[in-house]
Amino acid sequence: MDGSYQKSGLEALVDDRVDEGVFRVDRSVYTDQDIFDAEIEQIFEKGWVYLCHESQVPDAGSYFASDIGRHPVVVVRQKDDSLSCFINVCSHRGALLTPKKQDKATTLTCRFHGWSYSCDGRCIRIKNEKEGFGEEGFDRSQYNLRPIAKLANYRGFIFGCLKDDVEPIEEYLGAAATWIDLMVEQSPEGLEVVPGSSTYVIRGNWKMQLENSVDGYHVSTVHRVFASTVRNREERESLQGLKQTEGGRLVGIVPSGAYDLGNGHMSIWAQHTTPERRPIFKKKNWLEKNLPPAHVQWILEKGRNLAIFPNVMLMDNPSTQIRYVKPISADRAEVTVYCIAPVGEDAEARSARLRKFEDFYLTAGMATSDDMAALEDTMAGSRASQTKWNDFNRGIQTMTHGPDEGAKAVGFDPVSSSESWENETLFFGFYRRWREMMLAQE
Amino acid sequence: MDIETDLKHEVADLVNLETTLLDRREWDDWVDLFAEDAVYWVPSWANEEDTVSDPETQLNLMYFRNRGGIEDRVFRIESRDSYASLPLDRTVHIVSNILVSNVKGDEISATANCLVHSFGKHGSQNRASLYDFKFRKSDIGLKIIMKKITLIDDMLEGPVDIYHL
């Protein structure tokens, strides 16, 4: 698309002819800045987006600054333990309210002119109010912070929406909710974000980050060097148990699958050939005692990546991760990664979980760095308009409409199931949701 | 503390040699500067002002409990099979402010600053780090037994490997 964004032109960017064996996406969805601007308005500022995990706002007054499109927002824990979320902007002149990303405060005080707000958003102090606004009949409440329209907590994962007219979060997550459940139910005390994080910039489009996180097809090429590196290490150092890496899925053909979960959510799984190397394996007995067998099997034996439309990915593989993506421009996005782990995990398992995370997941790690390089190359290639179609046809003939046996066993209902994580049918749902939101009228 | 001049020189030579070997891609000689039990630690940032403080229970950018960790990195670079490491970024390390901070028996502590200029597919960039070293004296000279790299940059652009640090 050249020039201004036209809804009429968007329809043709997703070539959805599954009956004819074709599903393609025009790569200008990655490169066109007008499309990007429309995405912020139509997707990020009108639908649910992920904000943070509840463990990041543990106590009354704890806050976590996040974003909904162009709106800086802040999630704040209240005295009654509930959560609120406000536009993180002073009502006076628009300065950001919180000095840090994450902290604890008794009031939210603007550092520009000193206006103060209570943690429940009331404007409680205006510096030199009487001198400026008079003594009589001045109503400070007109300057209360603006709450966002909708805030929801699904089992610890906090989502927000700027628009009132939106489906309940359970309905929005749909089949993806079961995938969150499979992480949360691993500990009776829930999950926690471990201290430390890393933020990196990808020189590519935000949608490529979502795609990469549920792309099983690249694993045996991009990550075979990871597999050979850790194999070399394990032989050199004769490592055993949790110190070994689950490498089976990286190199061989193992049972696997991919799901279009509906509403743009996507997921993949691959069988662990050596589940005893995973930190969660230490809780096998507890899991078997407390959860249905199908859940235990999914938790222990299936490495899982989940992409929740439009801005968060949850990985439960040898390590466990929240990956948050913030779009900056068509060709740039910020990604922040956190290790999320069961509360009360024993020290050996926690340490193993962190070391596996550092091995694989970071821009300084030995796999995510390779993912980034590949992603950035696809961004460069996407600018070639003479070869504009991104091909997502793999698996189109063999996919199952609705759930397969594995999905039925734990009770989620995907739009389609694929019997290999190398298949790309899960992206149909992502781009159908994308197109639907981009074309939606007010 | 009165630290002998020879020791200061020996430490400075080793710190300068270490980064020179990285820039010259003399990987095996670089690994040899480290003792087998050397800890290599790049903490992540816990918040805007502080890094994590306990590498065992918190998330790091890199944390190797022994020399095997950097050997893994060299193995990966030399495999020519790592997407992020082919082609390799070019780097120049500028090390300064080398100070011996403590000598206790055979163990020596030192700090330094490092600015790394790198150039790759997406152009050039500079990243800066604080170095904390521990060395052990032995018959064959000093060996690195700990290198902690506090990378002051966050919002990292592009991959970060041992030669960028």
HADDOCK unambig.tbl for C-alpha pairs under 7 A between the chains (distance, minus, plus):
assign (segid A and resid 194 and name CA) (segid B and resid 58 and name CA) 6.20 0.50 0.50
assign (segid A and resid 194 and name CA) (segid B and resid 59 and name CA) 6.89 0.50 0.50
assign (segid A and resid 195 and name CA) (segid B and resid 46 and name CA) 5.86 0.50 0.50
assign (segid A and resid 195 and name CA) (segid B and resid 52 and name CA) 6.98 0.50 0.50
assign (segid A and resid 195 and name CA) (segid B and resid 58 and name CA) 5.37 0.50 0.50
assign (segid A and resid 195 and name CA) (segid B and resid 59 and name CA) 6.25 0.50 0.50
assign (segid A and resid 196 and name CA) (segid B and resid 44 and name CA) 5.54 0.50 0.50
assign (segid A and resid 196 and name CA) (segid B and resid 45 and name CA) 5.51 0.50 0.50
assign (segid A and resid 196 and name CA) (segid B and resid 46 and name CA) 4.24 0.50 0.50
assign (segid A and resid 196 and name CA) (segid B and resid 52 and name CA) 6.01 0.50 0.50
assign (segid A and resid 196 and name CA) (segid B and resid 58 and name CA) 6.19 0.50 0.50
assign (segid A and resid 196 and name CA) (segid B and resid 59 and name CA) 4.90 0.50 0.50
assign (segid A and resid 196 and name CA) (segid B and resid 60 and name CA) 6.89 0.50 0.50
assign (segid A and resid 197 and name CA) (segid B and resid 44 and name CA) 6.11 0.50 0.50
assign (segid A and resid 197 and name CA) (segid B and resid 45 and name CA) 6.35 0.50 0.50
assign (segid A and resid 197 and name CA) (segid B and resid 46 and name CA) 6.57 0.50 0.50
assign (segid A and resid 197 and name CA) (segid B and resid 59 and name CA) 6.57 0.50 0.50
assign (segid A and resid 198 and name CA) (segid B and resid 44 and name CA) 6.44 0.50 0.50
assign (segid A and resid 199 and name CA) (segid B and resid 154 and name CA) 6.30 0.50 0.50
assign (segid A and resid 199 and name CA) (segid B and resid 155 and name CA) 4.81 0.50 0.50
assign (segid A and resid 199 and name CA) (segid B and resid 156 and name CA) 6.50 0.50 0.50
assign (segid A and resid 200 and name CA) (segid B and resid 155 and name CA) 4.44 0.50 0.50
assign (segid A and resid 200 and name CA) (segid B and resid 156 and name CA) 4.36 0.50 0.50
assign (segid A and resid 200 and name CA) (segid B and resid 157 and name CA) 5.82 0.50 0.50
assign (segid A and resid 201 and name CA) (segid B and resid 155 and name CA) 5.99 0.50 0.50
assign (segid A and resid 201 and name CA) (segid B and resid 156 and name CA) 5.89 0.50 0.50
assign (segid A and resid 201 and name CA) (segid B and resid 157 and name CA) 4.97 0.50 0.50
assign (segid A and resid 202 and name CA) (segid B and resid 157 and name CA) 6.75 0.50 0.50
assign (segid A and resid 202 and name CA) (segid B and resid 158 and name CA) 6.99 0.50 0.50
assign (segid A and resid 222 and name CA) (segid B and resid 83 and name CA) 6.75 0.50 0.50
assign (segid A and resid 225 and name CA) (segid B and resid 76 and name CA) 6.65 0.50 0.50
assign (segid A and resid 225 and name CA) (segid B and resid 81 and name CA) 5.85 0.50 0.50
assign (segid A and resid 225 and name CA) (segid B and resid 82 and name CA) 6.06 0.50 0.50
assign (segid A and resid 229 and name CA) (segid B and resid 72 and name CA) 6.07 0.50 0.50
assign (segid A and resid 229 and name CA) (segid B and resid 75 and name CA) 6.62 0.50 0.50
assign (segid A and resid 229 and name CA) (segid B and resid 76 and name CA) 6.18 0.50 0.50
assign (segid A and resid 233 and name CA) (segid B and resid 72 and name CA) 6.68 0.50 0.50
assign (segid A and resid 350 and name CA) (segid B and resid 57 and name CA) 6.94 0.50 0.50
assign (segid A and resid 351 and name CA) (segid B and resid 56 and name CA) 5.89 0.50 0.50
assign (segid A and resid 351 and name CA) (segid B and resid 57 and name CA) 5.97 0.50 0.50
assign (segid A and resid 354 and name CA) (segid B and resid 59 and name CA) 6.16 0.50 0.50
assign (segid A and resid 358 and name CA) (segid B and resid 60 and name CA) 6.64 0.50 0.50
assign (segid A and resid 358 and name CA) (segid B and resid 61 and name CA) 6.24 0.50 0.50
assign (segid A and resid 358 and name CA) (segid B and resid 62 and name CA) 6.07 0.50 0.50
assign (segid A and resid 362 and name CA) (segid B and resid 61 and name CA) 6.82 0.50 0.50
assign (segid A and resid 363 and name CA) (segid B and resid 159 and name CA) 5.04 0.50 0.50
assign (segid A and resid 363 and name CA) (segid B and resid 160 and name CA) 5.96 0.50 0.50
assign (segid A and resid 364 and name CA) (segid B and resid 61 and name CA) 5.86 0.50 0.50
assign (segid A and resid 364 and name CA) (segid B and resid 62 and name CA) 6.89 0.50 0.50
assign (segid A and resid 364 and name CA) (segid B and resid 159 and name CA) 6.02 0.50 0.50
assign (segid A and resid 364 and name CA) (segid B and resid 160 and name CA) 4.52 0.50 0.50
assign (segid A and resid 364 and name CA) (segid B and resid 161 and name CA) 5.67 0.50 0.50
assign (segid A and resid 369 and name CA) (segid B and resid 84 and name CA) 5.99 0.50 0.50
assign (segid A and resid 369 and name CA) (segid B and resid 159 and name CA) 4.91 0.50 0.50
assign (segid A and resid 370 and name CA) (segid B and resid 82 and name CA) 6.33 0.50 0.50
assign (segid A and resid 370 and name CA) (segid B and resid 83 and name CA) 4.93 0.50 0.50
assign (segid A and resid 370 and name CA) (segid B and resid 84 and name CA) 4.68 0.50 0.50
assign (segid A and resid 373 and name CA) (segid B and resid 83 and name CA) 6.14 0.50 0.50
assign (segid A and resid 373 and name CA) (segid B and resid 84 and name CA) 5.19 0.50 0.50
assign (segid A and resid 374 and name CA) (segid B and resid 83 and name CA) 6.63 0.50 0.50
